[in-house]
Amino acid sequence: MFSLSLFTACPAGWYGADCLQHCLCHGQATCDPETGECRCPQGWTGTACELGESCPPGFFGKRCEERCDCAHGWSCHPQTGACHCHRGWRGRHCDKRECGSGPWPGDFTPALFHGVVLVGMGAGGVSVPLLLSLTRLVSPAACLPGRHGVGCAQRCRCPAGRPCHHLTGACRCPPGFTGLGCDKTCPAGTYGQDCHGVCQCSGQNQECHPVTGHCSCSPGYHGAHCHLRCPEGTYGSNCQNPCECMNGGRCDPASGTCDCAPGFIGANCSKTCPESRFGKDCAQLCACGRGQCDPRTGECICSPGHTGPTCQQVCPQGQYGPKCHLSCTCQNGGICDYVDGNCTCGLGWTGRSCEKAECLPGTYGPGCSLECPCQHNGTCDRFTGCCHCPAGFYGHSCQHRCPLGFYGLGCVHTCACKNGASCDAVTGQCLCPLGYHGVHCEKGCDRGWFGERCQHQCDCGDAPCDPETGKCFCPPGKTGDKCDTECGPERYGPGCSLRCRCSGRSRCNPYNGSCSCPAPWMGPTCTQGNGIRISSSV
């Protein structure tokens, strides 16, 4: 006794008990023929292998297929291809030398004190306070009291109680600074040498320069009396910086931080929500089953053969294809595939639309001299030798189980199972795939449950889980198998899947990737200083 299986393996791109489920894996990824779980190739990760990992050295791009175009064989950014130049080189391809032997030309010697640059020019070493672009400067940490110089290696020689400049060792702070290490700007309302000057800024939304006492509008304001907010699309001091927010994002007029529109995320709102996420900060989880989700509204776009608000329903009988708008042509009880409309014919019928009759031959013998060939407890007609098969079997010797989608006596009954479930060939009882339950497998798992007939409870805290595998879908700012781990300092977004773009000492919001800039830095990624850029030459 034996039984035959109609299929030995699912075709590429399909999985499940009856191979009717579409794989959702991206690119060159393959999926498990039973569960549909994606097997990612090297360089890719994510539930559907949609997230690119770091590319090998010398390559960049979505699939790491593009070669870096950097001089000297230096590496580049894995997503954008921007070259990482070594010290002393600059330019798009790192092919241009910097001026002089150091980072500053001639006798130009800068020192940074919390946003103000003091510059020594010429042989006289005259210190002149200037406002420079700080995009190339990194503020050194102030020395401990009593120390100064490079690496804080020198001991101060100032009288007790007098300040000691943490870079030069001078016993008097330069104008605009105070503190034992001269590492603090003058308190609000004061300026100048020893902070003895009293600011005369009378209007609201004004700031007093700690060195000169000059009054200027606070970031986000402009006008003669600093009473006007920056026009839309600008921010910062005197509203001179253009906003860099993309895809409809709005920028803060003071700091330039972007408030992204629904469907987008990132420091400048340049990233579309990751797959299966939508809405403000991509915080909402799509409920589209095997369909695609609009990243702005969460509206489902169903794949062929599926319908309903969440794409959980297959096409009604007699319909198939995109939005179930096409009519089936199957005749004589043939079953129509709800995805492509192909017909699965019942016993005795064949053809594209099951329109041709094709009966199976029987066996018999004179005088009942031939032994009945019936299997699986089938009974034999004593006159003709034909077998009367029990429920669940057919064939001249009852050697075949009912085809997929049929059951019962003579295999004439059509299974009523939903969502790609198969049925028992004898009783017709539905055998639900993972993530479904109910008499006809018509119900998806409730939130918090997964697996076979939805008997297993998710272990994800407040986060939802995959109804088939139980894998947790972590909200923005969380990661880990149970979504109980906060994002690291350089990661943000759903499942901490995105890399922060904040520079310097700024902090990245683990929830939406926005940057919190320390003074005087500003901009979406804190790369712009609060000052007037000037160029210097010797």
ABEGO torsion letter per residue (X at the ends): XBBBBABABBBBGBBEAAGABBBABBEABBBBAAAGBBBBBBGBBEAAGABBBBBBBGBBEAAGABBBBBBGGBBBBAAAGBBBBBBGBBEAAGABBBBEABABBEABBBBBBGGBBBBBBEAAGBBBBBBBBAAABBBBBBBBBGBBEBGGABBBABBBGBBBBAAAGBABBBBGBBEAAGABBBBBGBBEBGGABBBABABBGBBBBAAAGBBBBBBGBBEAAGABBBBBGBBEBGGABBBABBGGBBBBAAAGBBBBBBGBBEAAGABBBBBGBBEBGGABBBBAEABBBBAAAGBBBBBBGBBEAAGABBBBBGBBEBGGABBBABBGGBBBBAAAGBBBBBBGBBEAAGABBBBBBBBBBBGGABBBABBGGBBBBAAAGBBBBBBGBBEAAGABBBBBGBBEBGGABBBABBGGBBBBAAAGBBBBBBGBBEAAGABBBBBGBBEBGGABBBBAEABBBBAAAGBBBBBBGBBEAAGABBBBAABBEBGGABBBABBEABBBBAAAGBBBBBOABBEAAGABBBBBBBBBBX
